[in-house]
Amino acid sequence: MRVSRVQAEQNRQTVIDVASRLFR
């Protein structure tokens, strides 16, 4: 519970990157 926010932010950015690449 010490890197929940950091991990969530990185996970979200990774998902956005993958989605952008797939949508492209």
mmCIF entry with sequence, helices, sheets and N, C-alpha, C, O atoms, coordinates in Angstrom:
data_MODEL
# 
_entry.id   MODEL 
# 
_entity.id                         1 
_entity.type                       polymer 
_entity.pdbx_number_of_molecules   1 
# 
_entity_poly.entity_id                      1 
_entity_poly.type                           'polypeptide(L)' 
_entity_poly.nstd_linkage                   no 
_entity_poly.nstd_monomer                   no 
_entity_poly.pdbx_seq_one_letter_code       MRVSRVQAEQNRQTVIDVASRLFR 
_entity_poly.pdbx_seq_one_letter_code_can   MRVSRVQAEQNRQTVIDVASRLFR 
_entity_poly.pdbx_strand_id                 A 
# 
loop_
_entity_poly_seq.entity_id 
_entity_poly_seq.num 
_entity_poly_seq.mon_id 
_entity_poly_seq.hetero 
1 1  MET n 
1 2  ARG n 
1 3  VAL n 
1 4  SER n 
1 5  ARG n 
1 6  VAL n 
1 7  GLN n 
1 8  ALA n 
1 9  GLU n 
1 10 GLN n 
1 11 ASN n 
1 12 ARG n 
1 13 GLN n 
1 14 THR n 
1 15 VAL n 
1 16 ILE n 
1 17 ASP n 
1 18 VAL n 
1 19 ALA n 
1 20 SER n 
1 21 ARG n 
1 22 LEU n 
1 23 PHE n 
1 24 ARG n 
# 
_struct_asym.id          A 
_struct_asym.entity_id   1 
# 
_struct_conf.conf_type_id            HELX_P 
_struct_conf.id                      HELX_P1 
_struct_conf.pdbx_PDB_helix_id       AA1 
_struct_conf.beg_label_comp_id       SER 
_struct_conf.beg_label_asym_id       A 
_struct_conf.beg_label_seq_id        4 
_struct_conf.pdbx_beg_PDB_ins_code   ? 
_struct_conf.end_label_comp_id       PHE 
_struct_conf.end_label_asym_id       A 
_struct_conf.end_label_seq_id        23 
_struct_conf.pdbx_end_PDB_ins_code   ? 
_struct_conf.beg_auth_comp_id        SER 
_struct_conf.beg_auth_asym_id        A 
_struct_conf.beg_auth_seq_id         4 
_struct_conf.end_auth_comp_id        PHE 
_struct_conf.end_auth_asym_id        A 
_struct_conf.end_auth_seq_id         23 
_struct_conf.pdbx_PDB_helix_class    1 
_struct_conf.details                 ? 
_struct_conf.pdbx_PDB_helix_length   20 
# 
_struct_conf_type.id          HELX_P 
_struct_conf_type.criteria    ? 
_struct_conf_type.reference   ? 
# 
loop_
_atom_site.group_PDB 
_atom_site.id 
_atom_site.type_symbol 
_atom_site.label_atom_id 
_atom_site.label_alt_id 
_atom_site.label_comp_id 
_atom_site.label_asym_id 
_atom_site.label_entity_id 
_atom_site.label_seq_id 
_atom_site.pdbx_PDB_ins_code 
_atom_site.Cartn_x 
_atom_site.Cartn_y 
_atom_site.Cartn_z 
_atom_site.occupancy 
_atom_site.B_iso_or_equiv 
_atom_site.pdbx_formal_charge 
_atom_site.auth_seq_id 
_atom_site.auth_comp_id 
_atom_site.auth_asym_id 
_atom_site.auth_atom_id 
_atom_site.pdbx_PDB_model_num 
ATOM 1  N N  . MET A 1 1  ? 0.867  -1.199 0.000   1.00 0.00 ? 1  MET A N  1 
ATOM 2  C CA . MET A 1 1  ? 0.000  0.000  0.000   1.00 0.00 ? 1  MET A CA 1 
ATOM 3  C C  . MET A 1 1  ? 0.902  1.247  0.000   1.00 0.00 ? 1  MET A C  1 
ATOM 4  O O  . MET A 1 1  ? 0.461  2.316  0.423   1.00 0.00 ? 1  MET A O  1 
ATOM 5  N N  . ARG A 1 2  ? 2.110  1.133  -0.450  1.00 0.00 ? 2  ARG A N  1 
ATOM 6  C CA . ARG A 1 2  ? 3.042  2.297  -0.470  1.00 0.00 ? 2  ARG A CA 1 
ATOM 7  C C  . ARG A 1 2  ? 3.261  2.749  -1.903  1.00 0.00 ? 2  ARG A C  1 
ATOM 8  O O  . ARG A 1 2  ? 3.710  3.870  -2.142  1.00 0.00 ? 2  ARG A O  1 
ATOM 9  N N  . VAL A 1 3  ? 2.954  1.901  -2.832  1.00 0.00 ? 3  VAL A N  1 
ATOM 10 C CA . VAL A 1 3  ? 3.172  2.325  -4.228  1.00 0.00 ? 3  VAL A CA 1 
ATOM 11 C C  . VAL A 1 3  ? 1.882  2.107  -5.021  1.00 0.00 ? 3  VAL A C  1 
ATOM 12 O O  . VAL A 1 3  ? 1.893  1.831  -6.220  1.00 0.00 ? 3  VAL A O  1 
ATOM 13 N N  . SER A 1 4  ? 0.779  2.244  -4.300  1.00 0.00 ? 4  SER A N  1 
ATOM 14 C CA . SER A 1 4  ? -0.519 2.007  -4.971  1.00 0.00 ? 4  SER A CA 1 
ATOM 15 C C  . SER A 1 4  ? -0.780 3.131  -5.972  1.00 0.00 ? 4  SER A C  1 
ATOM 16 O O  . SER A 1 4  ? -1.159 2.880  -7.116  1.00 0.00 ? 4  SER A O  1 
ATOM 17 N N  . ARG A 1 5  ? -0.575 4.353  -5.536  1.00 0.00 ? 5  ARG A N  1 
ATOM 18 C CA . ARG A 1 5  ? -0.864 5.509  -6.423  1.00 0.00 ? 5  ARG A CA 1 
ATOM 19 C C  . ARG A 1 5  ? 0.147  5.522  -7.589  1.00 0.00 ? 5  ARG A C  1 
ATOM 20 O O  . ARG A 1 5  ? -0.232 5.729  -8.742  1.00 0.00 ? 5  ARG A O  1 
ATOM 21 N N  . VAL A 1 6  ? 1.388  5.307  -7.285  1.00 0.00 ? 6  VAL A N  1 
ATOM 22 C CA . VAL A 1 6  ? 2.404  5.328  -8.357  1.00 0.00 ? 6  VAL A CA 1 
ATOM 23 C C  . VAL A 1 6  ? 2.129  4.200  -9.353  1.00 0.00 ? 6  VAL A C  1 
ATOM 24 O O  . VAL A 1 6  ? 2.177  4.400  -10.567 1.00 0.00 ? 6  VAL A O  1 
ATOM 25 N N  . GLN A 1 7  ? 1.841  3.020  -8.819  1.00 0.00 ? 7  GLN A N  1 
ATOM 26 C CA . GLN A 1 7  ? 1.596  1.895  -9.728  1.00 0.00 ? 7  GLN A CA 1 
ATOM 27 C C  . GLN A 1 7  ? 0.338  2.152  -10.567 1.00 0.00 ? 7  GLN A C  1 
ATOM 28 O O  . GLN A 1 7  ? 0.313  1.854  -11.762 1.00 0.00 ? 7  GLN A O  1 
ATOM 29 N N  . ALA A 1 8  ? -0.673 2.691  -9.954  1.00 0.00 ? 8  ALA A N  1 
ATOM 30 C CA . ALA A 1 8  ? -1.924 2.970  -10.683 1.00 0.00 ? 8  ALA A CA 1 
ATOM 31 C C  . ALA A 1 8  ? -1.643 3.978  -11.797 1.00 0.00 ? 8  ALA A C  1 
ATOM 32 O O  . ALA A 1 8  ? -2.135 3.826  -12.915 1.00 0.00 ? 8  ALA A O  1 
ATOM 33 N N  . GLU A 1 9  ? -0.863 4.993  -11.492 1.00 0.00 ? 9  GLU A N  1 
ATOM 34 C CA . GLU A 1 9  ? -0.577 6.007  -12.527 1.00 0.00 ? 9  GLU A CA 1 
ATOM 35 C C  . GLU A 1 9  ? 0.222  5.383  -13.670 1.00 0.00 ? 9  GLU A C  1 
ATOM 36 O O  . GLU A 1 9  ? -0.064 5.625  -14.843 1.00 0.00 ? 9  GLU A O  1 
ATOM 37 N N  . GLN A 1 10 ? 1.217  4.585  -13.323 1.00 0.00 ? 10 GLN A N  1 
ATOM 38 C CA . GLN A 1 10 ? 2.028  3.971  -14.384 1.00 0.00 ? 10 GLN A CA 1 
ATOM 39 C C  . GLN A 1 10 ? 1.171  2.978  -15.173 1.00 0.00 ? 10 GLN A C  1 
ATOM 40 O O  . GLN A 1 10 ? 1.277  2.896  -16.396 1.00 0.00 ? 10 GLN A O  1 
ATOM 41 N N  . ASN A 1 11 ? 0.333  2.235  -14.476 1.00 0.00 ? 11 ASN A N  1 
ATOM 42 C CA . ASN A 1 11 ? -0.516 1.255  -15.165 1.00 0.00 ? 11 ASN A CA 1 
ATOM 43 C C  . ASN A 1 11 ? -1.434 1.974  -16.149 1.00 0.00 ? 11 ASN A C  1 
ATOM 44 O O  . ASN A 1 11 ? -1.641 1.517  -17.273 1.00 0.00 ? 11 ASN A O  1 
ATOM 45 N N  . ARG A 1 12 ? -1.974 3.093  -15.712 1.00 0.00 ? 12 ARG A N  1 
ATOM 46 C CA . ARG A 1 12 ? -2.892 3.843  -16.588 1.00 0.00 ? 12 ARG A CA 1 
ATOM 47 C C  . ARG A 1 12 ? -2.124 4.348  -17.822 1.00 0.00 ? 12 ARG A C  1 
ATOM 48 O O  . ARG A 1 12 ? -2.622 4.258  -18.944 1.00 0.00 ? 12 ARG A O  1 
ATOM 49 N N  . GLN A 1 13 ? -0.949 4.860  -17.615 1.00 0.00 ? 13 GLN A N  1 
ATOM 50 C CA . GLN A 1 13 ? -0.187 5.375  -18.766 1.00 0.00 ? 13 GLN A CA 1 
ATOM 51 C C  . GLN A 1 13 ? 0.155  4.224  -19.718 1.00 0.00 ? 13 GLN A C  1 
ATOM 52 O O  . GLN A 1 13 ? 0.112  4.384  -20.938 1.00 0.00 ? 13 GLN A O  1 
ATOM 53 N N  . THR A 1 14 ? 0.488  3.091  -19.161 1.00 0.00 ? 14 THR A N  1 
ATOM 54 C CA . THR A 1 14 ? 0.823  1.940  -20.017 1.00 0.00 ? 14 THR A CA 1 
ATOM 55 C C  . THR A 1 14 ? -0.404 1.528  -20.830 1.00 0.00 ? 14 THR A C  1 
ATOM 56 O O  . THR A 1 14 ? -0.296 1.240  -22.022 1.00 0.00 ? 14 THR A O  1 
ATOM 57 N N  . VAL A 1 15 ? -1.540 1.501  -20.196 1.00 0.00 ? 15 VAL A N  1 
ATOM 58 C CA . VAL A 1 15 ? -2.776 1.121  -20.909 1.00 0.00 ? 15 VAL A CA 1 
ATOM 59 C C  . VAL A 1 15 ? -3.060 2.128  -22.016 1.00 0.00 ? 15 VAL A C  1 
ATOM 60 O O  . VAL A 1 15 ? -3.443 1.752  -23.124 1.00 0.00 ? 15 VAL A O  1 
ATOM 61 N N  . ILE A 1 16 ? -2.871 3.397  -21.715 1.00 0.00 ? 16 ILE A N  1 
ATOM 62 C CA . ILE A 1 16 ? -3.141 4.434  -22.732 1.00 0.00 ? 16 ILE A CA 1 
ATOM 63 C C  . ILE A 1 16 ? -2.187 4.243  -23.910 1.00 0.00 ? 16 ILE A C  1 
ATOM 64 O O  . ILE A 1 16 ? -2.586 4.348  -25.070 1.00 0.00 ? 16 ILE A O  1 
ATOM 65 N N  . ASP A 1 17 ? -0.917 3.959  -23.593 1.00 0.00 ? 17 ASP A N  1 
ATOM 66 C CA . ASP A 1 17 ? 0.071  3.770  -24.666 1.00 0.00 ? 17 ASP A CA 1 
ATOM 67 C C  . ASP A 1 17 ? -0.331 2.572  -25.534 1.00 0.00 ? 17 ASP A C  1 
ATOM 68 O O  . ASP A 1 17 ? -0.314 2.658  -26.762 1.00 0.00 ? 17 ASP A O  1 
ATOM 69 N N  . VAL A 1 18 ? -0.684 1.482  -24.907 1.00 0.00 ? 18 VAL A N  1 
ATOM 70 C CA . VAL A 1 18 ? -1.066 0.277  -25.662 1.00 0.00 ? 18 VAL A CA 1 
ATOM 71 C C  . VAL A 1 18 ? -2.331 0.549  -26.475 1.00 0.00 ? 18 VAL A C  1 
ATOM 72 O O  . VAL A 1 18 ? -2.422 0.162  -27.640 1.00 0.00 ? 18 VAL A O  1 
ATOM 73 N N  . ALA A 1 19 ? -3.291 1.206  -25.862 1.00 0.00 ? 19 ALA A N  1 
ATOM 74 C CA . ALA A 1 19 ? -4.552 1.498  -26.566 1.00 0.00 ? 19 ALA A CA 1 
ATOM 75 C C  . ALA A 1 19 ? -4.264 2.398  -27.769 1.00 0.00 ? 19 ALA A C  1 
ATOM 76 O O  . ALA A 1 19 ? -4.805 2.195  -28.856 1.00 0.00 ? 19 ALA A O  1 
ATOM 77 N N  . SER A 1 20 ? -3.413 3.381  -27.557 1.00 0.00 ? 20 SER A N  1 
ATOM 78 C CA . SER A 1 20 ? -3.095 4.307  -28.668 1.00 0.00 ? 20 SER A CA 1 
ATOM 79 C C  . SER A 1 20 ? -2.447 3.508  -29.804 1.00 0.00 ? 20 SER A C  1 
ATOM 80 O O  . SER A 1 20 ? -2.761 3.709  -30.977 1.00 0.00 ? 20 SER A O  1 
ATOM 81 N N  . ARG A 1 21 ? -1.544 2.604  -29.436 1.00 0.00 ? 21 ARG A N  1 
ATOM 82 C CA . ARG A 1 21 ? -0.840 1.835  -30.489 1.00 0.00 ? 21 ARG A CA 1 
ATOM 83 C C  . ARG A 1 21 ? -1.852 0.907  -31.184 1.00 0.00 ? 21 ARG A C  1 
ATOM 84 O O  . ARG A 1 21 ? -1.790 0.725  -32.400 1.00 0.00 ? 21 ARG A O  1 
ATOM 85 N N  . LEU A 1 22 ? -2.753 0.340  -30.435 1.00 0.00 ? 22 LEU A N  1 
ATOM 86 C CA . LEU A 1 22 ? -3.718 -0.581 -31.053 1.00 0.00 ? 22 LEU A CA 1 
ATOM 87 C C  . LEU A 1 22 ? -4.708 0.200  -31.915 1.00 0.00 ? 22 LEU A C  1 
ATOM 88 O O  . LEU A 1 22 ? -5.083 -0.230 -33.006 1.00 0.00 ? 22 LEU A O  1 
ATOM 89 N N  . PHE A 1 23 ? -5.118 1.346  -31.404 1.00 0.00 ? 23 PHE A N  1 
ATOM 90 C CA . PHE A 1 23 ? -6.096 2.152  -32.153 1.00 0.00 ? 23 PHE A CA 1 
ATOM 91 C C  . PHE A 1 23 ? -5.459 2.736  -33.411 1.00 0.00 ? 23 PHE A C  1 
ATOM 92 O O  . PHE A 1 23 ? -6.141 3.024  -34.394 1.00 0.00 ? 23 PHE A O  1 
ATOM 93 N N  . ARG A 1 24 ? -4.112 2.907  -33.358 1.00 0.00 ? 24 ARG A N  1 
ATOM 94 C CA . ARG A 1 24 ? -3.447 3.498  -34.520 1.00 0.00 ? 24 ARG A CA 1 
ATOM 95 C C  . ARG A 1 24 ? -3.483 2.458  -35.641 1.00 0.00 ? 24 ARG A C  1 
ATOM 96 O O  . ARG A 1 24 ? -2.982 2.714  -36.736 1.00 0.00 ? 24 ARG A O  1 
# 
